[in-house]
Structure formats: structure tokens, C-alpha cells
């Protein structure tokens, strides 16, 4: 028998110096890209904040003008039950903002419209933020129709379900 030398060829990978250089290059690239992204976001935020500050300043200037806010009329609290389930009660305190003075009976008419509308609601229609937003939009629409466009906004101070 013959003795055959068995040699195993060891796989040579990149040297430690090459690995260190690649790691250093990738780290530098990550730092550079992170810094560039931060600068980009900072500039966009700064521009957005500047625009927001300017819009707020303009709104405050308009608010100081006479009659800019309008006339706020607080409605009587509404307590009624919902359509479904009939055992669920709702209490709402709201105000309306008018562009100009209106007849004294307008607030009572809007109040009665709100009561009639709340009695037709189902509890799932007012669940969550979207439900509340839809409720407020519906109330504003009813108030604008009843007032002939004099109502600018409906403010809901309290909305409680039991």
C-alpha cells in the first residue's frame, strides 16, 4: 500500500485588513447618509414650523378684528335617548357661532333640530373619532340649513353616553 499524503486546502478569505477597510467604509457611508437624511428632515420641519407660525400669527391678527370670531350662542343642554338601543341616553351641550345677529327663536329652532337628529342616531354611528367627526358635520349642516347660512360653526362642549 502506498501512503498518500492527504492535504486539505484551507479556504483563504479576505485578510483582516481588507475586512477592516470594508467595515470602516460602510460605517462612514452610514454616518454620512444618516447626517444627510437628518439635514433634509430638519429643513422640512423648519419650513413647516415657520409656515405654521406665520399662519398662527395671521389667525391671531384676524381674531383681533371686530366681529372676526362671530356671535356665540350657548344652546340648552340636550338629554334624549338614541334610536338603537333605546336604553342608551345621550347628553350634549353645544354652542353655535353666528356670522351676524339673528332672531332669538333661531337658537331654539336649532336646538329642536339637534334633539330630533340625536333621537334618530344609532350608537355605532357615533363610535370613535370618525363617528364624532361625522356627528359634528351633520349637526353643522342642519344648523346651517335651519339658519339660512348664518351659522358658521357648531361647538360641542360635552357629549356623554349612558
C-alpha positions as CSV (number, residue, x, y, z in Angstrom):
1,X,0.0,0.0,0.0
2,X,1.1,3.4,-0.6
3,X,0.9,6.3,1.7
4,X,-0.9,9.1,0.1
5,X,-0.5,12.4,1.6
6,X,-3.8,14.0,2.2
7,X,-3.6,17.7,2.2
8,X,-6.5,19.8,2.8
9,X,-6.6,23.1,1.1
10,X,-7.7,25.8,3.5
11,X,-10.0,28.3,2.0
12,X,-8.4,31.6,2.3
13,X,-10.8,34.5,2.9
14,X,-10.1,38.2,2.7
15,X,-7.4,39.4,5.0
16,X,-8.2,41.1,8.3
17,X,-7.0,44.4,6.8
18,X,-9.4,44.2,3.9
19,X,-12.3,43.3,6.2
20,X,-11.5,46.2,8.5
21,X,-11.3,48.6,5.5
22,X,-14.7,47.5,4.2
23,X,-16.3,47.8,7.6
24,X,-14.8,51.3,8.0
25,X,-16.1,52.4,4.6
26,X,-19.6,51.1,5.3
27,X,-19.6,52.8,8.7
28,X,-18.6,56.1,7.1
29,X,-21.2,55.7,4.4
30,X,-23.9,55.0,7.1
31,X,-22.9,58.1,9.1
32,X,-22.9,60.3,6.0
33,X,-26.3,59.1,4.8
34,X,-27.7,59.5,8.4
35,X,-26.4,63.0,8.6
36,X,-27.8,63.9,5.1
37,X,-31.2,62.5,6.0
38,X,-31.3,64.4,9.3
39,X,-30.4,67.6,7.5
40,X,-33.2,67.0,4.9
41,X,-35.8,66.3,7.6
42,X,-34.6,69.3,9.7
43,X,-35.0,71.7,6.8
44,X,-38.5,70.3,6.0
45,X,-39.6,70.6,9.7
46,X,-38.2,74.1,10.0
47,X,-40.0,75.2,6.9
48,X,-43.3,73.6,8.2
49,X,-42.8,75.2,11.6
50,X,-42.2,78.6,10.0
51,X,-45.3,78.2,7.9
52,X,-47.3,77.2,11.0
53,X,-46.1,80.2,13.0
54,X,-47.0,82.5,10.1
55,X,-50.5,81.0,9.8
56,X,-51.0,81.3,13.6
57,X,-49.9,84.9,13.5
58,X,-52.3,85.7,10.7
59,X,-55.1,83.9,12.5
60,X,-54.4,85.9,15.7
61,X,-54.5,89.2,13.7
62,X,-57.8,88.2,12.2
63,X,-59.2,87.2,15.6
64,X,-58.4,90.7,16.9
65,X,-60.5,92.4,14.2
66,X,-64.0,93.3,15.4
67,X,-66.6,90.6,14.6
68,X,-64.0,88.1,13.4
69,X,-65.0,85.4,15.8
70,X,-68.7,85.8,15.4
71,X,-71.5,85.6,17.9
72,X,-71.5,82.6,20.2
73,X,-74.9,81.3,21.5
74,X,-74.9,78.5,24.0
75,X,-77.8,76.1,23.5
76,X,-79.7,74.5,26.3
77,X,-78.3,71.0,27.3
78,X,-79.9,68.2,25.3
79,X,-80.8,64.9,27.0
80,X,-82.5,62.2,25.0
81,X,-82.3,58.6,24.1
82,X,-80.9,57.1,20.9
83,X,-82.9,55.2,18.4
84,X,-80.9,51.9,18.8
85,X,-80.5,50.8,21.5
86,X,-83.4,52.6,23.1
87,X,-81.9,52.3,26.5
88,X,-78.8,54.4,25.7
89,X,-79.1,58.0,26.6
90,X,-77.1,60.9,25.3
91,X,-76.4,64.3,26.9
92,X,-74.9,67.0,24.7
93,X,-74.0,70.6,25.5
94,X,-73.3,72.7,22.4
95,X,-72.9,76.2,21.1
96,X,-73.4,77.8,17.7
97,X,-71.3,80.6,16.2
98,X,-73.2,83.0,14.0
99,X,-71.7,85.4,11.5
100,X,-74.2,88.1,12.3
101,X,-77.1,88.6,14.8
102,X,-80.2,86.6,14.2
103,X,-83.7,86.2,15.5
104,X,-83.9,85.0,19.2
105,X,-86.0,82.0,18.1
106,X,-83.2,80.7,15.9
107,X,-81.3,79.1,18.8
108,X,-84.5,77.3,19.9
109,X,-85.2,76.0,16.4
110,X,-81.7,74.7,16.0
111,X,-81.9,73.1,19.5
112,X,-85.0,71.2,18.5
113,X,-83.4,70.1,15.2
114,X,-80.5,68.7,17.2
115,X,-82.9,66.8,19.6
116,X,-84.7,65.3,16.6
117,X,-81.5,64.3,15.0
118,X,-80.0,62.7,18.1
119,X,-83.1,60.6,18.5
120,X,-82.5,59.0,15.1
121,X,-78.9,58.0,15.8
122,X,-77.7,54.5,16.4
123,X,-74.9,54.0,18.9
124,X,-72.5,52.6,16.3
125,X,-72.8,55.7,14.2
126,X,-71.0,57.8,16.8
127,X,-68.3,55.4,17.9
128,X,-64.8,56.6,17.6
129,X,-63.2,59.8,16.3
130,X,-64.7,59.3,12.8
131,X,-68.2,58.9,14.3
132,X,-67.8,62.1,16.3
133,X,-66.5,64.0,13.3
134,X,-69.5,62.8,11.3
135,X,-71.9,63.8,14.1
136,X,-70.4,67.3,14.3
137,X,-70.6,67.7,10.5
138,X,-74.2,66.6,10.4
139,X,-75.1,69.0,13.2
140,X,-73.3,71.8,11.4
141,X,-75.1,71.0,8.2
142,X,-78.5,71.0,10.0
143,X,-77.7,74.3,11.7
144,X,-76.6,76.0,8.5
145,X,-79.8,74.9,6.7
146,X,-82.1,76.0,9.6
147,X,-80.4,79.4,9.9
148,X,-80.1,80.1,6.2
149,X,-76.3,80.0,6.3
150,X,-75.9,82.3,9.3
151,X,-74.3,79.5,11.5
152,X,-70.6,79.3,10.9
153,X,-69.7,76.5,13.3
154,X,-71.2,74.2,15.9
155,X,-69.1,73.7,19.1
156,X,-69.7,70.6,21.1
157,X,-68.6,71.1,24.7
158,X,-69.9,67.9,26.2
159,X,-71.1,64.6,24.7
160,X,-71.9,61.9,27.2
161,X,-73.5,58.5,26.5
162,X,-75.0,56.4,29.3
